[in-house]
Amino acid sequence: MIESTSPLNLILIVNSLFIIGFILNQNESSKDSIAKQNSSSLSNPFEKITWILLILQLGLLLIKIKMNDF
């Protein structure tokens, strides 16, 4: 059935929800910028946060896989 929820699993779930939220936010802001036809070259600050969270997610998944191997 349902495995016991370890702190690492909770961190992975919360981080996944943040990543999904930031990706959805980026999609909406890119649609808005296309609609405005703004020629500004400023990047979205959420893009950097999304990449950082994605790298953190992959690192945590690697740790979880290695812990389950033992």
C-alpha positions as a Markdown table, in Angstrom:
| # | Residue | x | y | z |
|---|---|---|---|---|
| 1 | Met | 0.0 | 0.0 | 0.0 |
| 2 | Ile | 1.4 | 3.4 | 1.0 |
| 3 | Glu | 5.0 | 3.5 | 2.2 |
| 4 | Ser | 5.9 | 5.5 | 5.3 |
| 5 | Thr | 6.5 | 9.1 | 4.3 |
| 6 | Ser | 10.1 | 9.9 | 5.0 |
| 7 | Pro | 11.4 | 13.5 | 5.3 |
| 8 | Leu | 13.2 | 13.1 | 1.9 |
| 9 | Asn | 10.0 | 12.1 | 0.2 |
| 10 | Leu | 8.2 | 15.1 | 1.7 |
| 11 | Ile | 10.9 | 17.4 | 0.4 |
| 12 | Leu | 10.7 | 15.8 | -3.0 |
| 13 | Ile | 7.0 | 16.3 | -3.2 |
| 14 | Val | 7.1 | 19.9 | -2.0 |
| 15 | Asn | 9.9 | 20.7 | -4.4 |
| 16 | Ser | 8.0 | 19.1 | -7.3 |
| 17 | Leu | 5.0 | 21.3 | -6.6 |
| 18 | Phe | 7.2 | 24.4 | -6.5 |
| 19 | Ile | 8.8 | 23.4 | -9.8 |
| 20 | Ile | 5.4 | 22.9 | -11.4 |
| 21 | Gly | 4.2 | 26.2 | -10.1 |
| 22 | Phe | 7.2 | 28.1 | -11.4 |
| 23 | Ile | 7.0 | 26.5 | -14.8 |
| 24 | Leu | 3.3 | 27.4 | -15.1 |
| 25 | Asn | 4.2 | 31.0 | -14.0 |
| 26 | Gln | 6.9 | 31.2 | -16.7 |
| 27 | Asn | 4.4 | 30.0 | -19.3 |
| 28 | Glu | 1.9 | 32.6 | -18.4 |
| 29 | Ser | 4.5 | 35.4 | -18.3 |
| 30 | Ser | 5.9 | 34.4 | -21.7 |
| 31 | Lys | 2.4 | 34.5 | -23.1 |
| 32 | Asp | 1.9 | 38.0 | -21.6 |
| 33 | Ser | 5.2 | 39.2 | -23.0 |
| 34 | Ile | 4.4 | 37.9 | -26.5 |
| 35 | Ala | 1.0 | 39.7 | -26.3 |
| 36 | Lys | 2.7 | 42.9 | -25.3 |
| 37 | Gln | 5.4 | 42.6 | -27.9 |
| 38 | Asn | 7.9 | 44.0 | -25.4 |
| 39 | Ser | 11.4 | 44.2 | -26.9 |
| 40 | Ser | 13.0 | 44.2 | -23.4 |
| 41 | Ser | 15.8 | 41.6 | -22.9 |
| 42 | Leu | 15.2 | 41.3 | -19.2 |
| 43 | Ser | 14.9 | 37.7 | -18.2 |
| 44 | Asn | 12.3 | 36.4 | -15.8 |
| 45 | Pro | 13.7 | 35.9 | -12.3 |
| 46 | Phe | 11.5 | 32.9 | -11.8 |
| 47 | Glu | 13.5 | 31.1 | -14.6 |
| 48 | Lys | 16.6 | 31.0 | -12.4 |
| 49 | Ile | 14.6 | 29.8 | -9.4 |
| 50 | Thr | 13.1 | 27.1 | -11.6 |
| 51 | Trp | 16.4 | 25.8 | -12.8 |
| 52 | Ile | 17.8 | 25.8 | -9.3 |
| 53 | Leu | 14.8 | 23.9 | -8.0 |
| 54 | Leu | 15.1 | 21.4 | -10.9 |
| 55 | Ile | 18.8 | 20.7 | -10.2 |
| 56 | Leu | 18.0 | 20.3 | -6.5 |
| 57 | Gln | 15.2 | 17.9 | -7.4 |
| 58 | Leu | 17.5 | 15.8 | -9.5 |
| 59 | Gly | 20.1 | 15.8 | -6.7 |
| 60 | Leu | 17.6 | 14.7 | -4.1 |
| 61 | Leu | 16.3 | 12.0 | -6.4 |
| 62 | Leu | 19.8 | 10.7 | -6.9 |
| 63 | Ile | 20.3 | 10.6 | -3.1 |
| 64 | Lys | 17.0 | 8.8 | -2.6 |
| 65 | Ile | 17.9 | 6.2 | -5.2 |
| 66 | Lys | 21.3 | 5.6 | -3.6 |
| 67 | Met | 19.8 | 5.3 | -0.2 |
| 68 | Asn | 17.3 | 2.7 | -1.5 |
| 69 | Asp | 20.1 | 0.6 | -3.0 |
| 70 | Phe | 21.6 | -0.2 | 0.5 |
